Structures are given as C-alpha cells and as structure tokens.
Amino acid sequence: MSETPLQSPIDQLLAIMARLRDPVDGCDWDLAQDFATIAPYTIEEAYEVADAIARDDMADLRDELGDLLFQVVFHARMAEEAGHFSFSDVAQAISDKMIARHPHVFADAGGTMSETRWEDLKASERSAKGAESAMDGVAVALPALLRSEKLQKRAARVGFEWHDDKGPREKLAEELAELEAASEDERLMEAGDVLFVAVNIVRRYGVDAEQALQASNAKFERRFREMERLAAADGKEFAQLSLEQQEAYWQAVKALEKARSKT
C-alpha cells in the first residue's frame, strides 16, 4: 500500500479556511464575514507587513506575511462559495499577469524593465479591459498621499504636467493663501489642495510622498520621546513646561542626533 502524500502547507491552509467556513461545523465569526467586513483586516495586515520590514524583524515578517496570505485565502474562499473564482484562479491570474508584464524575461522582447515600460504595459492592460480615462484603475482605498501621487503620474503621462518647478511652487503659495482666506466650510477642500500641490513638488524630486511623510512621522516621534526622556531626567514634567522650554529640549535633541551621526 502506497503512503498518502503529505499535504502541502498551502493545501493545508486552504483546507483550514474551508473548515472555518463550513456551514455546519465552521466558526460562527468566520461564517458571518463577507468581502466588505474582511477588507479592513486585509489592509491592516498589509501595514503590519510593512511595519515588520521597517523594523527589520524577519521572524515577525514571516508571521505577518502568513497573516496577509490568510486574508487572500479568506477572500478567495468566499469568492469560490459564491461561484466567482477560486484560490487557484487567483494564483493563475497573477502568474499570467507577471509573465505578460515581463516580456524581456519570459519572451523575446529584450531590453530592461524601466518605469516607463512598466507603465506602458499596465496602460495596455487597462485599455484591454475597456478603460475610458487615464484615471481609471487608481484604487480609491489607497492612502491619500499615495493615491494623489498616482493620479498626478497618470495625468503627467498624457501631458497634464507643469514644465518646470516654478509652476507648482507658485501654485503652493496660491493654495496657502486660499487656505488662509477660506471660511470654515471651505477649509477642508483648501487644505487638501495644499497637500495635493505639496505631493506634486515632492514627486518632482523623485521622492515617494507616502514614504517621506512616514519618515518624518518617525523622526518627530523619536525626537518627541527623547525630549520627554530628557525632561524627566531633569526632574521636570514635559507637559508643564513653557513652549520656550520645550523648544530648548527640541534643540537639545537635534544637537544630540547631530553629535551621534558624527561618531
């Protein structure tokens, strides 16, 4: 008698998901979910993957990638139950897409994969799917800064772009003035216009706006925590200090960072 082949890890995961969604013996919570209720968890797991990478924690990255994979399996299982597609269809679709997007590797197209070539291939895919606008396919659920950058890149591809840096700089000054003069009802939109133009300026330097703000957030948090630590070491409650005293600690932290960078 031949031995039964061991189940592969992915087959085991698919089987676990099927059991969780079993109408009779499954988990009540998993059975109650749908695409909309699971979507926020999918986004959260993607951010946790990015966090593990930022912390260079490979053990945590392994676990977080597993959590993200489970989200894909969850969505695929619900789609299969509804008769739309299966996990195998998902895997086949991405395989086909990657082969089509890398003709220099899997075909005889030659050359290298530049950003322009990549975008041209994606544009051809959108056109084949019936896209009617250069804006089609930019996911609404993207983080706002990232979506802003993608919208601007799409517009630039069809020529809607300032020819030099002077235009967006002048536009930023204009938008700041409009925010200053805006009524309470207008402030939200005017503030968004300021951020939108700021993304354009940053993009022209070849900097990813989302990553740039993440870096600044991390720097601010690091420096603020260090200010609190220094104040506590001096026997002071940071929140009780005047703005001038807090600023002195801010400058002290910056000086410490500069000194450390030279060592």
Secondary structure, DSSP 8 states (H G I E B T S, - for coil): --------HHHHHHHHHHHHT-TTTS-HHHHH--HHHHHHHHHHHHHHHHHHHHTT-HHHHHHHHHHHHHHHHHHHHHHHHTTS--HHHHHHHHHHHHHHH-HHHHSS--S---HHHHHHHHHHHHHHTT--STTTT--TTS-HHHHHHHHHHHHHHTT-S-SSSHHHHHHHHHHHHHHHH--TTTHHHHHHHHHHHHHHHHHHTT--HHHHHHHHHHHHHHHHHHHHHHHHHTT--GGGS-HHHHHHHHHHHHHHHHHHHH-
